């Protein structure tokens, strides 16, 4: 999926969800947002952690989201490669298809951003 298409769809679906969600769902979304804020760990580190978890769990939407956030947090390509290597080591070879798509997405956002 093209980055702009992914971002548009995610934004629309998030808004739809929040418009119709109950209090507990809204609280979870708030907790998720707060978890990635600056704290004892930098937001940059947390986004790389989120990327690793998303790769191991094999969630392509989450991978794209965290790649976008890593780009915003000025994660370098070498830092990204190290984080993705951790995901591969932890998750094993089943992560490889997601790793391939993640590298393609990173390349796309690196050339347009």
Helices and strands as residue ranges (DSSP letters): H 3-20, H 23-35, H 43-57, H 60-72, H 77-91, G 93-95, H 96-112
